[in-house]
């Protein structure tokens, strides 16, 4: 290993740590505020009303993931001389695609109203269609910031929007104990995200720079979109399964447990994947890429094992103290779900690793297997109760992700040894 290579690796690790600290600190503040809001919601709304909002938000998240068409990753990995053309084309694709997603969500709301008789949830879902008309104006800017490794800026903007969302929710829920108080802030804070993103990266379409081939860009993003859809299905269909098999009241308890527990770790795991992706793209050598990968896995395992253990053992203490006695039944759910922390971390890292190496199709296949196994296990567990359903989801997720993560890391590090010989 040359001195220059060692310097680059150390510099990359410092940059990764900076990105993780930026995302981590932003998320910490975000989660503190979110916990306070969950306290307000738990004390102001009964599980039935929380369940209605949870159903709406689950369908919204399932639909919104379709907007992640994968074109943004093309911006991050594009060559310098093609960046402007790629951004020009991406801007048009984002507007077209977000309009399609808004139409799809409207159709989902129509089905929810006409077939299932969920009038309130359908109305809230229609209102949330407005979010898709704020997204396209700032997506290119967001991915350009990530390409430049300005992850701290992206993290601050995301945290500012989310914290504003939580604070508005708290104010509304105190003044108006209604599920709308949880839904409306999602739309109200969308303009804030757009304004901050455009100020941070003052980019605009310049026709003189030309346009990249849109068909190629869409092809590149198809597998990434498929993976994101499967991840959203795994993270949101669980709530629909609980609602369909155990009722809205059980869903309210599960939704509370998810957000007061594994939801925090899951968001941090996604942040790990976001941070590492730019560093795994266009690496100078296999050795440099694997050095970064080893570093992130080691740091991640240390942090996430501690977080999961803390949630598991402290749940009986902090739940009644912070959220109230009415949520005592959620303690076993929080403890069960906390066991998925490390698998979620490894899954996020494996996904970033495969995408950076141009193996997005394999990433999608592994996501499909994880989704099917986790939700099937949850469905079987739901036959006997809520805790069993949560355990099924955790076990399915754990077995699949741990298995393929071990295979991928072993293969990657063996390839490095062969490269070095």
Secondary structure, 3 states (H helix, E strand, C coil): CCHHHHHHHHHHHHHHHHHHHHHHHHHHHHHHHHHHHHHHHHHHCCHHHHHHHHHHHHHHHHHHHHHCCCHHHHHHHCCHHHHHHHHHHHHHHHHHHHHHHHHHHHHHHHHHHHCCCCHHHHHHHHHHHHHHHHHHHHHHHHHHHHHCCCHHHHHHHHHHHHHHHHHHHHHHHHHCCCCHHHHHHHHHCHHHHHHHHHHHCCCCCCHHHCCCCHHHHHHHHHHHHHHHHHHHHHHHHHHHHHHHHHCHHHHHHHHHHHHHCHHHHHHHHHHHHHHHHHHHCCCCCHHHHHHHHHHHHHHHHHHHHHHHHHHHHHHHHHHHHHHCHHHHHHHHHHHHHHCCHHHHHHHHHHHHHHHHCCCHHHHHHHHHHHHHHHHHHHHHHCCCCHHHHHHHHHHHHHHHHHHHHHHHHHHHHHHHHHHHC
